[in-house]
């Protein structure tokens, strides 16, 4: 379906209208939400801290007056910025969708006007400001090494690099969201993302090992090559002018501009699909049978064992949503990917790197304490997905409020449905890590630590989801976030992870004190600890949920 052609009213719309609209929506979302304002301000200060740190890192060659490694810092730092804008929205923070493209579907706006306006509105955000402040260090370096002409070119390069980051983030998230909405390619998309993200861990291990015995002359040569790619071209243009390679600056800026144009073109193509919505998967087959069989069909295969009552119905509904909802499915992919490569990176990379032996790691380099710590991180990460479990429902949570579902039943059902998918993943992580370490006898240790930490995290996140819920935009983009919600999500996630880790510390203490006996006790103790913590959390948080249902519904309902 093509977008409507331009009409007379459309000619009066420009990018500034989208920017003003976003600012107004942001202001309205903060009205009467003191906690959201506090989280936004806190996140802004965190972003400012990272921005200042990045500024001094980029400005180091200019401050020291030594331009030997200026290209290396510019290319590596700028490339990591672009890579971060590509991957972090997919894995963690999400992308700001204050202005949901689907809400403009019925307006007489051309594709060009819509893309330009949304792109301009995307530039109004805390991350963009933080990247701008950090990358201004390149301007200082270029000016100190090459004078005002190099500084001017560096300013142009920084602006182009910033536009490249935003365009890449929007294009990739929009395209991948379209893939996840399509039932035919969702499994392929999940596998591709998992493989791509799984490569980050090994690459990081190899990168850290290489830095210990790095030949900086060769790294500078590699940075020079990266500087001719879109990842490093805009950030190194000013440095090239400062070092006398004036001819390289316009070529690199041209590479950046062409890349931005191609990304915006890609975004505009996938944006049309985002406005139209998910394609129909065809007419569903009509199933005939008795009433009992019809009721049984409402229960997915993974939840077919639950009893046919209120608890079972809630488990079946949540299990179906976790499999079919693109936003929830994206979180499951994150758990599967990070749960595999982080423990391997810690246990295989940690010992070898610490001892200066590169990636050569034997089983003796690891210990039950180190393994338990890595399992603690995975268990906490898996459970923190439920920190905003009511936000996934949005206004649909009203059905539970009207039906008078008890809070304890609600939370236990949500924990059960989520665990149907997560617990098998945790079991795979425990077995794979033990086999990779060459310690199959540690399967009980790894699995017990995972279950204990996961159960403790479920208990903590039950309270976080009741007190710290926030609304999500009504869009099929699984990476979309309301304005300010990205900061809120980051702060709530950090709070929930730290608290869950503290609750799970007894498992680490036991691993350190009990020695070899803990290898046999970890699994039964971990199961009892995790299950007990989860049930206790559901019991206590359920009472709070019963009292806060109206406020919670108002909080998770998206504002129009």
Secondary structure as GFF3:
##gff-version 3
##sequence-region A 1 560
A	DSSP	three_ten_helix	9	12	.	.	.	ID=ss1
A	DSSP	alpha_helix	15	30	.	.	.	ID=ss2
A	DSSP	alpha_helix	34	64	.	.	.	ID=ss3
A	DSSP	alpha_helix	70	91	.	.	.	ID=ss4
A	DSSP	beta_strand	95	96	.	.	.	ID=ss5
A	DSSP	three_ten_helix	101	104	.	.	.	ID=ss6
A	DSSP	alpha_helix	111	122	.	.	.	ID=ss7
A	DSSP	alpha_helix	126	146	.	.	.	ID=ss8
A	DSSP	alpha_helix	148	181	.	.	.	ID=ss9
A	DSSP	alpha_helix	186	212	.	.	.	ID=ss10
A	DSSP	alpha_helix	216	226	.	.	.	ID=ss11
A	DSSP	alpha_helix	233	242	.	.	.	ID=ss12
A	DSSP	alpha_helix	246	276	.	.	.	ID=ss13
A	DSSP	alpha_helix	291	297	.	.	.	ID=ss14
A	DSSP	three_ten_helix	301	303	.	.	.	ID=ss15
A	DSSP	alpha_helix	310	324	.	.	.	ID=ss16
A	DSSP	alpha_helix	326	344	.	.	.	ID=ss17
A	DSSP	pi_helix	345	349	.	.	.	ID=ss18
A	DSSP	alpha_helix	350	354	.	.	.	ID=ss19
A	DSSP	three_ten_helix	363	365	.	.	.	ID=ss20
A	DSSP	alpha_helix	368	383	.	.	.	ID=ss21
A	DSSP	three_ten_helix	384	388	.	.	.	ID=ss22
A	DSSP	alpha_helix	389	393	.	.	.	ID=ss23
A	DSSP	three_ten_helix	394	397	.	.	.	ID=ss24
A	DSSP	alpha_helix	398	403	.	.	.	ID=ss25
A	DSSP	alpha_helix	407	436	.	.	.	ID=ss26
A	DSSP	three_ten_helix	440	442	.	.	.	ID=ss27
A	DSSP	alpha_helix	443	467	.	.	.	ID=ss28
A	DSSP	beta_strand	480	481	.	.	.	ID=ss29
A	DSSP	alpha_helix	485	503	.	.	.	ID=ss30
A	DSSP	alpha_helix	505	514	.	.	.	ID=ss31
A	DSSP	three_ten_helix	515	517	.	.	.	ID=ss32
A	DSSP	alpha_helix	518	556	.	.	.	ID=ss33
###
